[in-house]
Amino acid sequence: MSAEDLDNYETDAELALYREYRDVIKLFTYVVETERRFYLANKVDFNVRSAGQDVYFDVQLTDAWVWDVYRSSRFVKNVRIVTFKDVNVEEVQHSDIDIPDSMR
């Protein structure tokens, strides 16, 4: 496999992932971003915990989709995220995600 073939494979996989995201976002209520992953979920349970002087986030997602080009199955029933890094949770505004037909 040449470097160009590998680049084409990765480009095609990323494009397929974007198209899947575009198709499934309407099924979800929340967008969750961490340093390592991007998720869509219908339920988010967000808790701030402490361990001595340190503070960390314990986030439980239910009915989720994971943005990961290398996962064979991106739909997951439950996800638990434990991190000391930032976590961003936003409610999806479905009226804001209409994609023009010319972009499809």
C-alpha positions in Angstrom: 0.0 0.0 0.0 1.5 3.3 -1.0 1.4 6.5 1.1 -1.1 8.0 -1.4 -3.4 4.9 -1.0 -3.2 5.3 2.8 -4.0 9.0 2.6 -7.0 8.3 0.3 -8.2 5.6 2.7 -8.0 7.9 5.7 -9.7 10.7 3.7 -12.6 8.4 2.7 -13.0 7.1 6.2 -13.2 10.7 7.7 -15.7 11.7 5.0 -17.8 8.7 5.8 -17.7 9.5 9.5 -18.7 13.1 8.9 -21.7 11.9 6.7 -22.7 9.5 9.5 -22.5 12.3 12.1 -24.6 14.5 9.8 -27.2 11.8 9.6 -27.4 10.9 13.3 -27.1 14.2 15.1 -30.8 14.7 14.8 -31.3 11.7 17.0 -29.5 13.1 20.0 -30.0 15.8 22.6 -26.4 16.7 23.8 -23.0 17.2 22.3 -20.1 16.3 24.7 -16.5 17.2 24.0 -13.5 16.1 25.9 -9.8 16.3 25.2 -9.9 12.8 23.7 -13.3 12.3 22.2 -16.5 13.9 20.8 -19.8 12.3 21.7 -23.5 12.7 21.0 -25.9 11.5 23.8 -29.5 11.6 24.9 -28.7 11.7 28.6 -25.8 13.3 30.4 -25.1 12.9 34.1 -22.2 15.4 35.0 -20.5 15.3 38.4 -17.6 17.2 39.8 -15.6 15.0 42.2 -12.6 15.6 44.4 -9.6 13.5 45.3 -7.7 15.3 48.0 -6.8 18.7 46.5 -7.6 17.6 42.9 -10.9 18.0 41.2 -12.0 15.7 38.3 -15.1 15.2 36.2 -17.2 12.0 36.2 -19.6 12.1 33.3 -22.0 9.3 32.4 -23.6 9.2 29.0 -26.6 7.1 28.0 -27.6 6.3 24.5 -24.5 7.7 22.8 -22.6 7.9 19.6 -18.8 8.3 19.5 -16.9 10.3 16.9 -14.1 7.8 16.2 -13.1 6.9 12.7 -11.5 3.6 13.8 -14.4 2.2 15.8 -16.4 -0.5 14.0 -19.5 0.4 16.1 -20.0 4.0 17.2 -23.4 3.5 18.9 -23.0 2.7 22.6 -25.5 2.2 25.3 -23.5 3.7 28.2 -20.2 5.6 28.4 -18.3 6.7 31.5 -15.8 9.5 31.2 -13.4 10.3 34.1 -11.0 13.1 33.4 -9.1 15.9 35.0 -9.3 17.9 31.7 -12.1 20.1 30.5 -15.5 18.7 29.5 -17.9 20.7 27.4 -21.6 19.7 27.3 -24.0 21.5 25.0 -27.6 20.9 24.2 -28.2 20.4 20.5 -30.3 23.1 18.9 -31.9 21.1 16.1 -32.9 24.2 14.2 -29.3 25.3 13.9 -28.1 22.1 12.2 -30.0 22.2 9.0 -27.6 21.6 6.3 -28.3 23.2 2.9 -29.1 20.8 0.1 -26.1 22.1 -1.8 -23.8 20.8 0.9 -25.2 17.3 0.9 
